[in-house]
């Protein structure tokens, strides 16, 4: 259990802030991944994907560990795999039905990134499979933001800023959602607040 917690914390710091991880720390993650820990398998996939820590970038190993994590039921891995199916990348065939099914199953388990990804599909529409529906998109972004997905908060802020999805344009609500993203250290939220101030989209108190 101790190794599992250490591996999770180390892996999270790498994937979020790209902090270098080396030596014994990487060994802990590798050992936990080999022992079958799904979280560590996913973190190891990310290490190989980015070439972080003492590991060289290796897409083959990254995909191997991503697949192992997905097979073990890691929701982050399954979300990433769904994105591969959407785009037909890294050896995954384009398969929208498979991708959407994975995302929906994750969403039923309240996985934030998967709910946001479904929202993105409705926001943009997808190759004739999903009709563009901004109201549906907004609802999915709201579900994701309610479980603290920082990018979903940015989407919500943008919807209010621009009056998308049939919403009344509301700079105050836009700022509120952007600020939620900032509280979670989301760079795009910081950028959007800066743009709002630059464009004079501020509310007088």
C-alpha positions as CSV (number, residue, x, y, z in Angstrom):
1,X,0.0,0.0,0.0
2,X,2.8,2.4,0.8
3,X,4.5,1.8,-2.5
4,X,1.1,2.3,-4.3
5,X,0.5,5.7,-2.6
6,X,4.1,6.8,-3.4
7,X,3.8,5.8,-7.0
8,X,0.5,7.6,-7.4
9,X,1.8,10.8,-5.9
10,X,4.9,10.7,-8.0
11,X,3.1,9.9,-11.2
12,X,0.5,12.6,-10.5
13,X,3.2,15.3,-10.1
14,X,4.8,14.2,-13.4
15,X,1.6,14.2,-15.4
16,X,0.3,17.5,-14.0
17,X,3.5,19.6,-13.8
18,X,6.0,17.7,-15.9
19,X,8.4,17.6,-12.8
20,X,11.4,15.4,-13.4
21,X,11.3,12.1,-11.5
22,X,14.4,9.9,-11.2
23,X,16.0,6.9,-9.7
24,X,14.2,5.1,-7.0
25,X,11.0,7.0,-7.6
26,X,10.7,5.6,-11.2
27,X,11.6,2.1,-9.9
28,X,8.7,2.3,-7.5
29,X,6.3,3.1,-10.3
30,X,7.7,0.3,-12.6
31,X,7.6,-2.3,-9.8
32,X,4.0,-1.4,-8.9
33,X,3.0,-1.4,-12.6
34,X,4.6,-4.9,-13.1
35,X,2.8,-6.1,-10.0
36,X,-0.5,-5.2,-11.6
37,X,-1.4,-1.9,-10.0
38,X,-3.6,-0.1,-12.6
39,X,-2.8,3.5,-11.4
40,X,0.9,2.9,-11.7
41,X,0.5,1.3,-15.1
42,X,-1.2,4.4,-16.3
43,X,1.4,6.7,-14.8
44,X,4.2,4.6,-16.3
45,X,2.5,5.0,-19.7
46,X,2.5,8.7,-19.3
47,X,6.2,8.6,-18.3
48,X,7.1,6.8,-21.5
49,X,4.8,9.0,-23.5
50,X,6.5,12.2,-22.4
51,X,10.0,10.9,-21.7
52,X,9.8,12.2,-18.2
53,X,12.1,11.1,-15.3
54,X,15.0,8.8,-16.2
55,X,13.0,7.1,-18.9
56,X,13.5,7.8,-22.6
57,X,10.4,8.6,-24.6
58,X,9.1,5.3,-26.0
59,X,5.7,5.2,-27.7
60,X,5.6,1.4,-27.9
61,X,6.1,1.0,-24.2
62,X,3.7,3.9,-23.5
63,X,1.0,2.1,-25.5
64,X,1.7,-1.2,-23.9
65,X,1.3,0.2,-20.4
66,X,-1.8,2.2,-21.4
67,X,-3.4,-1.0,-22.7
68,X,-2.5,-2.8,-19.5
69,X,-4.0,0.0,-17.4
70,X,-7.2,0.0,-19.5
71,X,-7.5,-3.8,-19.2
72,X,-7.2,-3.4,-15.4
73,X,-10.1,-0.9,-15.5
74,X,-8.2,2.4,-15.0
75,X,-10.7,5.1,-16.1
76,X,-8.0,7.6,-17.2
77,X,-6.5,5.0,-19.4
78,X,-9.8,4.0,-20.9
79,X,-10.5,7.7,-21.6
80,X,-7.2,8.0,-23.4
81,X,-7.9,4.8,-25.4
82,X,-11.3,6.2,-26.4
83,X,-9.6,9.2,-27.8
84,X,-7.3,7.0,-29.8
85,X,-10.3,5.2,-31.2
86,X,-11.9,8.6,-32.1
87,X,-8.9,9.7,-34.1
88,X,-7.5,6.3,-35.3
89,X,-4.1,7.0,-33.7
90,X,-1.2,4.9,-32.4
91,X,-2.4,1.6,-33.8
92,X,-6.0,2.0,-32.8
93,X,-8.5,1.8,-35.7
94,X,-11.0,4.6,-36.1
95,X,-14.1,3.3,-34.3
96,X,-16.5,5.9,-33.0
97,X,-19.0,3.4,-31.6
98,X,-16.2,1.8,-29.5
99,X,-14.9,5.2,-28.4
100,X,-18.3,6.6,-27.4
101,X,-19.2,3.4,-25.6
102,X,-16.0,3.7,-23.5
103,X,-16.7,7.3,-22.7
104,X,-20.3,6.6,-21.7
105,X,-19.3,3.8,-19.5
106,X,-16.7,6.0,-17.8
107,X,-19.2,8.8,-17.5
108,X,-21.6,6.5,-15.6
109,X,-18.8,6.1,-13.1
110,X,-18.5,10.0,-12.9
111,X,-15.1,10.1,-14.6
112,X,-14.5,13.9,-15.2
113,X,-12.4,13.8,-18.3
114,X,-14.8,11.4,-20.1
115,X,-17.8,13.5,-19.3
116,X,-15.9,16.6,-20.7
117,X,-14.9,14.6,-23.8
118,X,-18.6,13.7,-24.5
119,X,-19.4,17.4,-24.1
120,X,-16.7,18.3,-26.6
121,X,-18.1,15.9,-29.1
122,X,-21.5,17.5,-28.8
123,X,-20.0,20.9,-28.9
124,X,-18.2,20.3,-32.2
125,X,-20.2,17.5,-33.7
126,X,-18.3,14.5,-34.9
127,X,-18.1,13.2,-38.5
128,X,-21.8,12.5,-38.8
129,X,-21.9,10.3,-35.7
130,X,-22.9,13.0,-33.2
131,X,-24.9,16.0,-34.3
132,X,-23.7,19.3,-32.9
133,X,-25.8,20.1,-29.9
134,X,-24.6,22.9,-27.7
135,X,-27.2,22.4,-25.1
136,X,-26.2,18.8,-24.7
137,X,-22.6,19.9,-24.6
138,X,-23.3,22.4,-21.9
139,X,-25.0,19.8,-19.7
140,X,-22.0,17.4,-20.1
141,X,-19.5,20.2,-19.3
142,X,-21.6,21.0,-16.2
143,X,-21.5,17.4,-15.0
144,X,-17.7,17.3,-15.5
145,X,-17.2,20.6,-13.7
146,X,-19.3,19.5,-10.8
147,X,-16.7,16.8,-10.1
148,X,-13.9,19.4,-10.5
149,X,-12.8,19.0,-14.1
150,X,-10.9,22.3,-14.6
151,X,-11.2,22.3,-18.4
152,X,-14.9,21.7,-18.2
153,X,-15.1,24.9,-16.1
154,X,-13.3,26.8,-18.9
155,X,-15.8,25.5,-21.5
156,X,-18.7,26.7,-19.2
157,X,-17.1,30.0,-18.9
158,X,-16.7,30.3,-22.6
159,X,-20.3,29.3,-23.2
160,X,-21.5,32.2,-20.9
161,X,-19.0,34.6,-22.3
162,X,-20.2,34.0,-25.8
163,X,-23.8,33.2,-25.2
164,X,-23.5,29.7,-26.7
165,X,-26.0,26.9,-26.3
166,X,-29.0,29.3,-26.1
167,X,-27.6,30.9,-23.0
168,X,-27.9,34.6,-22.3
169,X,-24.5,36.2,-22.6
170,X,-23.3,36.7,-19.0
171,X,-19.8,38.0,-18.3
172,X,-20.3,37.6,-14.5
173,X,-21.1,33.9,-14.8
174,X,-18.3,33.5,-17.3
175,X,-15.8,35.0,-14.9
176,X,-17.1,32.8,-12.1
177,X,-16.4,29.6,-14.1
178,X,-13.0,30.9,-15.3
179,X,-12.1,31.6,-11.7
180,X,-13.0,28.1,-10.7
181,X,-10.6,26.9,-13.4
182,X,-7.9,29.2,-12.0
183,X,-8.4,27.8,-8.5
184,X,-7.5,24.5,-10.0
185,X,-4.4,26.0,-11.7
186,X,-5.9,25.6,-15.3
187,X,-3.7,27.8,-17.6
188,X,-6.5,28.3,-20.2
189,X,-8.7,29.7,-17.5
190,X,-6.0,32.2,-16.6
191,X,-5.6,33.2,-20.2
192,X,-9.4,33.7,-20.7
193,X,-9.7,35.9,-17.7
194,X,-6.8,38.0,-19.0
195,X,-8.5,38.3,-22.4
196,X,-11.8,39.4,-20.7
197,X,-10.0,42.1,-18.9
198,X,-8.1,43.2,-22.0
199,X,-11.4,43.4,-23.9
200,X,-13.2,45.2,-21.1
201,X,-15.6,42.4,-20.4
202,X,-15.7,43.1,-16.7
203,X,-18.6,43.7,-14.3
204,X,-18.7,46.9,-12.3
205,X,-19.4,46.3,-8.6
